[in-house]
Structures are given as C-alpha cells and as structure tokens.
Amino acid sequence: EQQHTQKAGDLVSYVEMMRNYKLVHKVHKDTLLAMRTFWQALMHTNVSFNTLQANLRKIDLHVKGAERVYRSVLQRHSSSV
C-alpha cells in the first residue's frame, strides 16, 4: 500500500515537472521569437522607430513573463536543479 502511494506521488511529481518544463520551454521560445522579430526588422533598410519601439516592448514583456515562470518553477523544483 505504501509503495503504491509512493509510486503515485512520484508520478504526480513527474507529470507536474514535465508540465512546468513545457511551460518554461514555451516562454523561452516566445522570448527568442520576439528577439528574432526585432532583429529581422533591423535587417530592412526602411524601418520605423515605432516598429522598433513596439518590438522592444514585446521583448521586454516576454522577458519579464519568462523570468516569472523561471522563478516559479525554480521555487517548486529547486532540488531538481
């Protein structure tokens, strides 16, 4: 009975960790895509300041969101790092 409970707890922990890993991967990828969009805009000869400003705002928002997710996951799974 105790072994079964331990295995179920391990499975729940594993599923939660994988869900968090996927979330970290998603926010990291979204941040990189925002950065790519900014640099792609700079590759054009005619780029407006407003476009660059909007792209930088997107990067900033994605970075802040990713940092929140990273901190949250590290707090929950600090022993796994």
Short mmCIF file of the C-alpha atoms (twelve columns), coordinates in Angstrom:
data_MODEL
# 
_entry.id   MODEL 
# 
loop_
_atom_site.group_PDB 
_atom_site.id 
_atom_site.type_symbol 
_atom_site.label_atom_id 
_atom_site.label_alt_id 
_atom_site.label_comp_id 
_atom_site.label_asym_id 
_atom_site.label_seq_id 
_atom_site.Cartn_x 
_atom_site.Cartn_y 
_atom_site.Cartn_z 
_atom_site.pdbx_PDB_model_num 
ATOM 1  C CA . GLU A 1  0.000  0.000  0.000   1 
ATOM 2  C CA . GLN A 2  2.757  2.428  0.974   1 
ATOM 3  C CA . GLN A 3  4.770  1.544  -2.137  1 
ATOM 4  C CA . HIS A 4  1.722  2.172  -4.316  1 
ATOM 5  C CA . THR A 5  1.187  5.567  -2.683  1 
ATOM 6  C CA . GLN A 6  4.875  6.438  -3.196  1 
ATOM 7  C CA . LYS A 7  4.725  5.481  -6.883  1 
ATOM 8  C CA . ALA A 8  1.564  7.533  -7.370  1 
ATOM 9  C CA . GLY A 9  3.244  10.513 -5.693  1 
ATOM 10 C CA . ASP A 10 6.306  10.093 -7.910  1 
ATOM 11 C CA . LEU A 11 4.085  10.009 -10.995 1 
ATOM 12 C CA . VAL A 12 2.260  13.171 -9.931  1 
ATOM 13 C CA . SER A 13 5.596  14.918 -9.302  1 
ATOM 14 C CA . TYR A 14 6.902  13.788 -12.673 1 
ATOM 15 C CA . VAL A 15 3.787  14.982 -14.519 1 
ATOM 16 C CA . GLU A 16 3.939  18.354 -12.732 1 
ATOM 17 C CA . MET A 17 7.633  18.728 -13.518 1 
ATOM 18 C CA . MET A 18 7.059  17.898 -17.194 1 
ATOM 19 C CA . ARG A 19 4.184  20.403 -17.375 1 
ATOM 20 C CA . ASN A 20 6.428  23.066 -15.884 1 
ATOM 21 C CA . TYR A 21 9.267  22.126 -18.236 1 
ATOM 22 C CA . LYS A 22 6.950  22.553 -21.227 1 
ATOM 23 C CA . LEU A 23 5.833  25.932 -19.891 1 
ATOM 24 C CA . VAL A 24 9.453  27.081 -19.407 1 
ATOM 25 C CA . HIS A 25 10.276 25.883 -22.912 1 
ATOM 26 C CA . LYS A 26 7.288  27.788 -24.352 1 
ATOM 27 C CA . VAL A 27 8.061  31.119 -22.653 1 
ATOM 28 C CA . HIS A 28 11.730 30.802 -23.578 1 
ATOM 29 C CA . LYS A 29 10.840 30.121 -27.214 1 
ATOM 30 C CA . ASP A 30 8.354  33.013 -27.275 1 
ATOM 31 C CA . THR A 31 11.039 35.353 -25.918 1 
ATOM 32 C CA . LEU A 32 13.513 34.221 -28.558 1 
ATOM 33 C CA . LEU A 33 10.892 34.731 -31.279 1 
ATOM 34 C CA . ALA A 34 10.266 38.276 -30.048 1 
ATOM 35 C CA . MET A 35 14.001 38.946 -30.248 1 
ATOM 36 C CA . ARG A 36 14.158 37.466 -33.725 1 
ATOM 37 C CA . THR A 37 11.321 39.740 -34.854 1 
ATOM 38 C CA . PHE A 38 13.231 42.768 -33.570 1 
ATOM 39 C CA . TRP A 39 16.419 41.800 -35.398 1 
ATOM 40 C CA . GLN A 40 14.518 40.942 -38.573 1 
ATOM 41 C CA . ALA A 41 13.029 44.433 -38.526 1 
ATOM 42 C CA . LEU A 42 16.531 45.903 -38.291 1 
ATOM 43 C CA . MET A 43 17.545 43.994 -41.425 1 
ATOM 44 C CA . HIS A 44 15.226 46.171 -43.511 1 
ATOM 45 C CA . THR A 45 16.532 49.405 -44.948 1 
ATOM 46 C CA . ASN A 46 13.368 51.311 -44.035 1 
ATOM 47 C CA . VAL A 47 12.256 50.547 -40.529 1 
ATOM 48 C CA . SER A 48 10.238 52.955 -38.462 1 
ATOM 49 C CA . PHE A 49 11.157 53.926 -34.948 1 
ATOM 50 C CA . ASN A 50 7.636  52.946 -33.855 1 
ATOM 51 C CA . THR A 51 8.176  49.417 -35.152 1 
ATOM 52 C CA . LEU A 52 11.442 49.083 -33.250 1 
ATOM 53 C CA . GLN A 53 9.857  50.528 -30.150 1 
ATOM 54 C CA . ALA A 54 6.931  48.084 -30.349 1 
ATOM 55 C CA . ASN A 55 9.301  45.164 -30.877 1 
ATOM 56 C CA . LEU A 56 11.394 46.196 -27.885 1 
ATOM 57 C CA . ARG A 57 8.243  46.422 -25.760 1 
ATOM 58 C CA . LYS A 58 7.343  42.877 -26.837 1 
ATOM 59 C CA . ILE A 59 10.793 41.647 -25.896 1 
ATOM 60 C CA . ASP A 60 10.546 43.327 -22.503 1 
ATOM 61 C CA . LEU A 61 7.131  41.787 -21.814 1 
ATOM 62 C CA . HIS A 62 8.277  38.330 -22.857 1 
ATOM 63 C CA . VAL A 63 11.446 38.546 -20.773 1 
ATOM 64 C CA . LYS A 64 9.518  39.633 -17.675 1 
ATOM 65 C CA . GLY A 65 6.962  36.879 -18.160 1 
ATOM 66 C CA . ALA A 66 9.680  34.282 -18.700 1 
ATOM 67 C CA . GLU A 67 11.520 35.408 -15.572 1 
ATOM 68 C CA . ARG A 68 8.326  34.991 -13.536 1 
ATOM 69 C CA . VAL A 69 7.859  31.477 -14.891 1 
ATOM 70 C CA . TYR A 70 11.534 30.590 -14.315 1 
ATOM 71 C CA . ARG A 71 11.417 31.783 -10.701 1 
ATOM 72 C CA . SER A 72 8.161  29.959 -10.036 1 
ATOM 73 C CA . VAL A 73 9.461  26.690 -11.457 1 
ATOM 74 C CA . LEU A 74 12.785 27.007 -9.631  1 
ATOM 75 C CA . GLN A 75 10.964 27.554 -6.347  1 
ATOM 76 C CA . ARG A 76 8.857  24.438 -6.872  1 
ATOM 77 C CA . HIS A 77 11.666 22.250 -8.163  1 
ATOM 78 C CA . SER A 78 14.780 23.702 -6.540  1 
ATOM 79 C CA . SER A 79 16.058 20.256 -5.590  1 
ATOM 80 C CA . SER A 80 15.956 19.151 -9.244  1 
ATOM 81 C CA . VAL A 81 18.405 21.835 -10.389 1 
# 
